[in-house]
Amino acid sequence: MANQHNKNQEQEGKETVEFFKDLDKEALNIESFLEKNSKALSTGFIVLIVAVLGWFGYQQFIVAPKNEEATKSYLAAQKNLADGKEDLALGGKSVANPGFIGTYNEYNGTKAGKLSAYNAGLIEFKKGNYQKAYDLLDNFSSDNKVLVALKFGAMADCLSNLNKADDALAMADKASSASDDAYTSYYFTKKAGMLALALKKNADAKKYFATIDEKYQDYDNGQSDAFIEMTKYY
């Protein structure tokens, strides 16, 4: 038994020695790799630092000034709109007065630029230029879900006036679910229901008005019941 025990210890000792030999080889391999690639690794690190510094520089010297310029341009157009000067507010015809159109074209990557597309779209809609309005509204994006819902709703109106009723219904449906705001959802759910009713899509209309009856009674004053009845006979 003692002999067997000694053999086991000897075997374990050999295995331990081999294990550490393997570790030494791995360490040598890593050292060798670092020696061979030190230049490349240093270059990679330098590139990373340059990239980070470049990003901060871009934010400070490019993005920040652009945002400031875009905001000034947007506010000038907004003032013209508030004064009832819609053509000047729309702008886009001269460098001296960029208006919403010029602000969007020049600064479309900024929030003010995107909001300019939205306002320009509403003005074009009021002028009866529905395709132009649709295209401008389509270029607007925002993290504000209510504004996105309003965008889809305005686009639905554009499509209705372009005699694209089915597309208008689909867009109104998007508007109805784009926001968590109860009144906004109610308003566009009702719009979708009215469009579905006009298209004689009674099952869809009933679905929209039933949603109003279930979720938005506080805003509807019982009107949804009458519309649900209409879907049976209209």
Backbone torsions as a table, in degrees:
resi	resn	phi	psi	omega
1	MET	NA	-42.8	-180.0
2	ALA	-61.9	-40.1	179.8
3	ASN	-62.2	-42.4	179.0
4	GLN	-64.7	-39.5	179.3
5	HIS	-62.8	-42.2	178.9
6	ASN	-63.2	-39.5	178.6
7	LYS	-63.3	-42.1	179.6
8	ASN	-61.9	-43.2	179.3
9	GLN	-64.1	-40.1	178.9
10	GLU	-62.6	-41.5	179.4
11	GLN	-64.8	-43.7	178.7
12	GLU	-62.5	-37.5	178.8
13	GLY	-64.5	-41.6	178.2
14	LYS	-62.8	-43.5	-179.0
15	GLU	-63.3	-38.5	179.1
16	THR	-65.0	-43.5	178.5
17	VAL	-60.4	-45.2	179.8
18	GLU	-62.6	-39.1	-179.5
19	PHE	-60.8	-46.7	-179.7
20	PHE	-69.7	-30.9	174.2
21	LYS	-61.6	-43.3	178.4
22	ASP	-62.7	-40.0	177.7
23	LEU	-62.9	-40.8	178.3
24	ASP	-61.9	-41.3	179.0
25	LYS	-62.5	-43.5	179.6
26	GLU	-63.0	-41.5	179.3
27	ALA	-63.0	-43.2	178.2
28	LEU	-62.7	-41.0	178.8
29	ASN	-61.5	-42.9	179.9
30	ILE	-64.6	-45.2	178.7
31	GLU	-60.5	-42.9	179.4
32	SER	-62.1	-41.2	179.6
33	PHE	-63.0	-43.9	-179.4
34	LEU	-65.0	-40.3	178.7
35	GLU	-63.3	-45.4	-177.6
36	LYS	-68.3	-32.9	-172.1
37	ASN	-111.9	12.5	-177.3
38	SER	-57.9	-38.1	-179.2
39	LYS	-65.6	-45.7	-179.5
40	ALA	-65.3	-40.6	179.9
41	LEU	-65.3	-41.1	177.9
42	SER	-63.1	-42.0	178.6
43	THR	-61.6	-42.9	179.3
44	GLY	-62.0	-40.2	179.3
45	PHE	-66.1	-41.6	178.7
46	ILE	-62.8	-42.4	178.6
47	VAL	-60.5	-40.7	179.4
48	LEU	-62.4	-44.9	179.8
49	ILE	-62.6	-44.4	179.8
50	VAL	-61.3	-40.6	-179.9
51	ALA	-63.5	-43.9	179.9
52	VAL	-64.3	-47.3	178.5
53	LEU	-62.9	-37.1	177.9
54	GLY	-62.9	-40.1	-179.6
55	TRP	-64.6	-45.6	179.0
56	PHE	-64.0	-39.4	178.0
57	GLY	-63.6	-41.2	179.3
58	TYR	-62.6	-44.3	-180.0
59	GLN	-63.3	-41.5	-174.4
60	GLN	-79.2	-41.3	-171.4
61	PHE	-102.9	-14.6	-179.9
62	ILE	-113.8	-57.4	-174.7
63	VAL	-67.0	-49.3	-176.8
64	ALA	-59.5	-49.5	177.0
65	PRO	-61.6	-38.3	179.0
66	LYS	-63.4	-41.9	178.0
67	ASN	-61.2	-41.0	179.7
68	GLU	-65.8	-44.2	179.2
69	GLU	-64.5	-42.7	-180.0
70	ALA	-62.4	-41.6	-179.4
71	THR	-64.1	-43.1	178.1
72	LYS	-61.2	-44.2	-179.9
73	SER	-64.6	-41.4	178.9
74	TYR	-63.4	-45.6	-177.5
75	LEU	-64.9	-33.8	177.1
76	ALA	-65.3	-42.3	177.9
77	ALA	-66.7	-38.7	-179.8
78	GLN	-64.1	-37.0	177.9
79	LYS	-64.2	-42.8	177.4
80	ASN	-61.8	-38.6	178.5
81	LEU	-64.9	-43.3	179.2
82	ALA	-63.7	-29.8	178.5
83	ASP	-84.8	3.1	178.9
84	GLY	81.2	11.7	-179.6
85	LYS	-96.3	75.5	-171.7
86	GLU	-65.5	-38.6	179.4
87	ASP	-63.3	-43.1	177.8
88	LEU	-67.5	-37.6	178.2
89	ALA	-63.8	-40.5	179.0
90	LEU	-66.3	-46.2	174.0
91	GLY	61.0	-147.6	178.7
92	GLY	84.9	4.3	-175.9
93	LYS	-108.0	-13.7	179.2
94	SER	-152.8	154.8	178.0
95	VAL	-66.8	-32.8	-179.0
96	ALA	-65.4	-30.8	179.8
97	ASN	-131.8	82.4	-177.5
98	PRO	-65.1	-33.5	-178.7
99	GLY	60.8	-165.7	180.0
100	PHE	-67.4	-39.3	-179.5
101	ILE	-62.6	-49.9	-179.3
102	GLY	-64.9	-38.0	179.3
103	THR	-64.0	-42.2	177.4
104	TYR	-65.3	-46.0	-177.6
105	ASN	-61.9	-37.8	-175.6
106	GLU	-84.3	-33.2	-172.3
107	TYR	-129.4	41.9	-173.9
108	ASN	-66.1	-13.1	177.6
109	GLY	-85.7	-5.4	-178.6
110	THR	-100.6	163.3	178.8
111	LYS	-65.3	-40.7	179.0
112	ALA	-64.3	-37.7	178.3
113	GLY	-64.4	-43.1	179.5
114	LYS	-66.5	-40.8	178.6
115	LEU	-66.0	-30.3	176.5
116	SER	-63.7	-38.0	177.5
117	ALA	-62.2	-39.9	178.9
118	TYR	-63.4	-49.3	-179.2
119	ASN	-65.2	-39.9	177.8
120	ALA	-62.8	-38.2	178.0
121	GLY	-61.7	-41.7	179.4
122	LEU	-65.9	-38.3	178.3
123	ILE	-67.1	-43.3	178.2
124	GLU	-62.6	-36.1	177.5
125	PHE	-63.5	-45.0	-179.9
126	LYS	-61.8	-32.2	179.2
127	LYS	-79.1	-8.1	-179.9
128	GLY	89.1	10.2	178.3
129	ASN	-92.8	76.4	-167.7
130	TYR	-68.8	-36.5	179.3
131	GLN	-69.8	-43.0	176.2
132	LYS	-60.0	-43.2	179.9
133	ALA	-61.2	-45.5	-179.6
134	TYR	-59.6	-46.8	-177.4
135	ASP	-63.5	-40.4	178.8
136	LEU	-67.3	-44.8	178.7
137	LEU	-62.1	-35.8	179.9
138	ASP	-64.2	-25.9	-179.9
139	ASN	-83.0	-6.8	-179.1
140	PHE	-85.6	136.7	173.9
141	SER	-141.6	152.2	-177.4
142	SER	-160.3	155.5	172.4
143	ASP	-81.5	-11.5	179.6
144	ASN	-81.6	110.7	-174.2
145	LYS	-66.4	-31.5	178.4
146	VAL	-65.5	-43.5	178.2
147	LEU	-63.2	-37.7	177.8
148	VAL	-64.8	-40.7	177.3
149	ALA	-62.8	-42.9	178.2
150	LEU	-63.6	-37.3	176.7
151	LYS	-60.3	-50.1	-179.9
152	PHE	-62.1	-37.4	179.2
153	GLY	-65.2	-42.5	177.9
154	ALA	-65.8	-37.5	177.3
155	MET	-65.6	-34.5	175.9
156	ALA	-63.1	-40.5	177.4
157	ASP	-64.1	-40.0	177.0
158	CYS	-59.7	-46.4	-178.3
159	LEU	-64.9	-37.3	177.2
160	SER	-61.2	-43.2	180.0
161	ASN	-73.5	-16.3	174.7
162	LEU	-93.3	11.5	179.8
163	ASN	60.3	37.2	176.0
164	LYS	-116.4	68.1	-170.1
165	ALA	-64.0	-40.4	-179.6
166	ASP	-64.4	-42.0	177.2
167	ASP	-66.3	-35.5	178.3
168	ALA	-63.5	-41.4	178.4
169	LEU	-62.8	-44.1	179.4
170	ALA	-61.6	-38.4	-179.4
171	MET	-71.6	-38.7	176.9
172	ALA	-64.3	-35.6	176.6
173	ASP	-62.7	-42.1	176.5
174	LYS	-61.8	-41.2	179.8
175	ALA	-62.7	-36.5	-176.2
176	SER	-67.0	-24.9	-176.8
177	SER	-113.6	5.9	-175.2
178	ALA	-78.4	-22.2	-174.0
179	SER	-125.5	153.5	174.6
180	ASP	-89.2	-5.7	179.3
181	ASP	-71.1	124.6	-172.0
182	ALA	-62.1	-46.1	-177.0
183	TYR	-66.5	-40.9	179.0
184	THR	-61.2	-44.3	178.9
185	SER	-63.7	-42.3	177.6
186	TYR	-59.7	-48.0	-175.4
187	TYR	-58.8	-45.7	-176.6
188	PHE	-81.9	-23.0	171.6
189	THR	-66.1	-41.0	177.4
190	LYS	-65.8	-41.8	177.6
191	LYS	-59.4	-44.2	178.8
192	ALA	-62.8	-40.3	178.4
193	GLY	-63.1	-42.1	179.0
194	MET	-65.0	-40.5	177.7
195	LEU	-65.2	-41.8	179.2
196	ALA	-63.6	-39.2	179.0
197	LEU	-64.6	-41.0	179.1
198	ALA	-65.6	-31.0	179.2
199	LEU	-85.7	2.9	-177.2
200	LYS	60.4	29.3	173.4
201	LYS	-93.4	72.9	-170.1
202	ASN	-63.2	-35.8	179.8
203	ALA	-64.6	-42.2	177.8
204	ASP	-66.4	-42.9	179.9
205	ALA	-59.9	-44.1	-179.8
206	LYS	-61.3	-38.4	179.3
207	LYS	-61.9	-44.9	-179.5
208	TYR	-65.0	-45.0	-177.9
209	PHE	-70.7	-30.3	175.8
210	ALA	-67.8	-35.7	176.5
211	THR	-63.4	-41.5	177.4
212	ILE	-62.8	-44.3	-179.0
213	ASP	-61.8	-33.0	-177.1
214	GLU	-83.6	-40.0	-170.0
215	LYS	-110.4	-27.3	-168.1
216	TYR	-125.9	35.9	-179.2
217	GLN	-61.2	-29.7	-178.4
218	ASP	-62.7	-25.8	-178.0
219	TYR	-100.5	-14.4	-166.9
220	ASP	-100.0	-19.1	-179.7
221	ASN	53.4	36.4	175.1
222	GLY	77.3	4.1	-178.7
223	GLN	-63.7	-30.6	-177.0
224	SER	-60.6	-32.6	179.1
225	ASP	-61.4	-41.9	-180.0
226	ALA	-66.0	-39.7	179.5
227	PHE	-68.5	-36.4	177.1
228	ILE	-62.0	-40.4	176.3
229	GLU	-62.3	-39.3	-179.9
230	MET	-61.0	-33.9	-178.3
231	THR	-65.9	-16.9	179.6
232	LYS	-80.3	-24.2	-172.0
233	TYR	-125.3	-18.7	-172.2
234	TYR	-68.6	NA	NA
